[in-house]
Amino acid sequence: MQGYHGRFLEVDLNTKTTTDFPLSEDFCKDYIGGATMAAALVFDRVKAGTDPLAPENAMVMATGPFTGTSLPMVSRYAIGGLSPLTGFWGEATSGGVFPFRLKGAGWDGIIITGKAASPVYLYLNNGQAEIRDAGHLWGKDSYETQKLIKEERGNDKAGVACIGPAGENLIRYACVINDRGRAAGRCGFGALMGSKNLKAVVAAGNTRPESADAGKVSELAKQAVKDIKGNLVSVALSEYGTLMYMDMGMVLGDTPAKYFTSNVFPVSEVTGQALRQNYTVANYACRGCPIGCGRELKNFKPDLDIDGPEYETTVGFGPLCLNTDFDTIIEANHICNCHGIDTISAGVSVAYAFYLYEQGVLTKDQVGIELNWGDGRAVVALVEKIVGQEGIGVLLSKGVLAMARELGRDEGEAAQVKGLEMPMHEGRAFHGLAVSYATGPRGACHLKGPYYDVDLGNMVLEYMILPSDRLVSAGKGEPAAKFQSFKDLFDALTLCKFAPLQVPQLCDMLNALTGWNFGPEELLAAGDRSINIKRAVSNRFGLTRDHDILPKICLDALDEGTTAGVAPDMEVMLREYYQYRGWDWATGRPTRDKLVELGLNQVAEDFYPQ
Ligand code: SF4
């Protein structure tokens, strides 16, 4: 097989054994790689009723056919499994150098089950796998852990993906950190690693699969770099990072403020420009990326360089809490990175605490401090309470759905979908995004169907996904479903979502690497299959159509800003979406016919035994 090593590493931490799991070419064609392949492996292995933190839950780390090649923007990997935060299918991706090293270690990915008797880390190097003691690393933060492991291995180039103390303490939205501050942030995989006593996965080596047509790959890579450099959004990302969107987002009503009850905020104080003006900023690029959207702040404090913050983080600790103090946003972000928690879930949980305080539901006695909107020091204090598992921090560390339930509040007040906190784009500003959020394979996800891209002019002609009035719902369900499938493929291939590449280019790249003959139709079918296998995992754990909703707080029309008075019509879009997907309106499951059409025969057999 070309483009793949053709094998995963199976790691059983109960017995501390490792074995190779061979991949067939048909399996690779069906599930491509990354998060999609992870979902297929999880569907086969994880039985209904499994607790996400039980040793039986499988955690898959997977690369794709693009990872580790000369193509640009492809040093990415995905983690998949049952989410400790949501209890449904979960996935997270990250860039940096680690994904390049993971593929270079000699496997397409790893499947980890069981629980080690004491802390360990996994070391992979050019086809050799070892499980090593990590007792001396337990309790260390994510930066220190990466540094110590590299020193211990005598290899500064090794890739390290690790957890901080939050993962060890099973905080439900703990994340996995690599390359200093890059995060596979969402769905709580840091807790899953912690539950397995697995402190880190370390990858080294330079074992590469052969490409079917290396000359063509190189030609396509050169053209792609040209296209990326010539793209205006790429230029803006390079200049200001993801924060380049901040002021445009606010103008469009796409950037939420005051815990999703507003979209008006003095945004100029927390833009990419403001960051550049007030701090010493350097760019960070994932391996092989000509953009470099990552930020590093030099000497934030004496002798302390700090990562980020990204757009999502800045909004969560900034506008969402009405906080304009950039120092405190950066500080909150750094605490999250050190301890290893997802900044989106943390930001939304912190903002919910401010909201509840204003409503009189939380009091100063319960919180330990006053929570007045805009108080940046209070934002930092709450984040410290979360990672320190102190006082109110314990409740906030469970996420907003658990917070609403424990406090006896209406669940419509919890800004989440399927238990995953809302990201920092507004379904009210782009109705196609609202239906993408409601149906996202891991819950509220701005990366699977970022429909603002479409309505801002980035059409996908091959699938007739065309820009239209962003505040109209009718007619959005089908293109949103197709766009979700298309973007889902990026996490299978694996390719950065910011890569401004076209469908024919992606087909050519895949074919040149593998020798296959994918056209646009086969590519979309692979995306549809991907969404459905992930859906099947969640259906097995109780997901129904009732979960395909947006919470009231993110749906009710606002009375100010450029979206004032307009709310998405979810029923109209969901019916169109279900129609395209071939999902059953009563149960929320893919129909038998749809599963068979997509070649998901095992799922069809499980769901509809004959
Ligand atoms: S655009 Fe940013 S996230 Fe994407 S590959 Fe480049 S540096 Fe990494």
Residues whose N, C-alpha, C, O or C-beta is under 5 A from the ligand:
A	BS01	SF4	M73 G95 Y284 A285 C286 C289 I291 G292 C293 G294 C496 F498
